Amino acid sequence: MSKISVELEWEAVDHIVVSQLRDTWETLKNDLGNARWIFVWDDQEADDAEIQKRIDALELMLKWYATPDQLKEMGLKDDA
């Protein structure tokens, strides 16, 4: 098996990280109230509370990695 090394600029890495965090954030936002029971089976209120914890954590991470323009695009307020 061959080994390949790839060198990326920090901006490219940040873009990839933000993209993945944003995808997960948007998916979880869509799961709120949709009876998908991701964390707590057959209890929408408890499940939504667990989903919201993850959404809040992802927003914290997005505020760290995203640019002000990306935050604005997502409708998140830059707390800095």
Backbone torsions as a table, in degrees:
resi	resn	phi	psi	omega
1	MET	NA	133.2	-179.5
2	SER	-85.1	151.9	177.5
3	LYS	-112.0	129.9	179.0
4	ILE	-120.8	132.1	175.9
5	SER	-106.6	138.7	178.2
6	VAL	-125.5	132.6	177.4
7	GLU	-107.6	126.8	-179.3
8	LEU	-118.2	146.0	172.8
9	GLU	-70.1	152.3	180.0
10	TRP	-57.4	-35.7	-179.8
11	GLU	-63.7	-37.4	178.8
12	ALA	-68.0	-41.2	178.2
13	VAL	-63.8	-45.4	178.0
14	ASP	-59.6	-40.4	178.8
15	HIS	-62.2	-42.9	178.8
16	ILE	-64.3	-45.3	-179.9
17	VAL	-61.5	-47.9	-179.6
18	VAL	-61.9	-41.3	179.6
19	SER	-60.0	-45.2	-179.7
20	GLN	-69.4	-42.6	177.2
21	LEU	-61.9	-42.4	-179.3
22	ARG	-64.7	-42.8	178.5
23	ASP	-59.0	-44.5	179.7
24	THR	-66.5	-43.0	178.5
25	TRP	-58.2	-47.2	-179.5
26	GLU	-66.2	-39.4	178.3
27	THR	-62.5	-46.1	179.7
28	LEU	-65.0	-38.4	176.9
29	LYS	-60.6	-38.3	178.5
30	ASN	-71.3	-23.1	-179.9
31	ASP	-80.3	-18.4	179.5
32	LEU	-59.8	125.2	175.6
33	GLY	73.6	10.3	-174.8
34	ASN	-103.6	15.5	176.5
35	ALA	52.6	39.0	176.5
36	ARG	-92.6	-15.9	176.9
37	TRP	45.3	69.9	-178.0
38	ILE	-77.5	-42.5	-174.7
39	PHE	-111.8	-36.0	-177.6
40	VAL	-128.0	111.6	-175.5
41	TRP	-69.8	130.7	171.2
42	ASP	63.7	26.2	175.1
43	ASP	-141.3	90.2	-173.8
44	GLN	-58.7	-42.4	-177.6
45	GLU	-63.5	-45.8	179.1
46	ALA	-67.6	-39.6	178.7
47	ASP	-64.3	-44.6	178.7
48	ASP	-61.4	-36.2	178.0
49	ALA	-63.7	-41.4	178.4
50	GLU	-68.9	-40.8	177.2
51	ILE	-61.3	-44.3	-178.1
52	GLN	-62.2	-35.8	176.2
53	LYS	-58.3	-43.3	-179.9
54	ARG	-69.8	-38.8	177.5
55	ILE	-60.6	-45.9	179.4
56	ASP	-61.2	-41.8	179.1
57	ALA	-64.8	-42.1	179.1
58	LEU	-65.0	-38.3	177.8
59	GLU	-62.9	-38.5	176.5
60	LEU	-61.5	-44.4	178.7
61	MET	-66.2	-41.5	178.7
62	LEU	-61.9	-39.0	179.2
63	LYS	-66.3	-22.6	177.4
64	TRP	-81.2	-44.5	-172.3
65	TYR	-93.0	-30.1	-173.1
66	ALA	-78.4	153.7	174.2
67	THR	-79.0	161.9	176.4
68	PRO	-55.5	-37.6	178.6
69	ASP	-66.4	-39.8	178.1
70	GLN	-65.4	-41.9	178.0
71	LEU	-61.1	-43.8	179.3
72	LYS	-61.3	-42.3	178.8
73	GLU	-60.6	-35.0	-179.9
74	MET	-84.9	-8.5	-177.8
75	GLY	79.2	22.8	178.5
76	LEU	-101.7	143.5	-179.9
77	LYS	-87.4	130.2	176.7
78	ASP	-77.8	113.0	-175.7
79	ASP	-81.3	-4.5	-176.2
80	ALA	-73.4	NA	NA
